[in-house]
């Protein structure tokens, strides 16, 4: 399944909390794309993904919005 979450209008910690809920729903071959704008989220979400062992890539959409593509956990 492909999850999409546009959190670009939300402030930290809401995107972080909602992302945690999405990660719990993800199965082995699922992906999740999240868009964030808040500076706290830009700092905290990648740290969380590294801590939990998720593969992810960051792409800057424009000067303020970052898109993170999350795939399954590293094995």
Secondary structure, 3 states (H helix, E strand, C coil): CEEEEEECCCCCCHHHHHHHHHHHHCCCCCEEEEEECCHHHHHHHHHHHHHHCEEEEEEECCCCCEEEEEEEECC
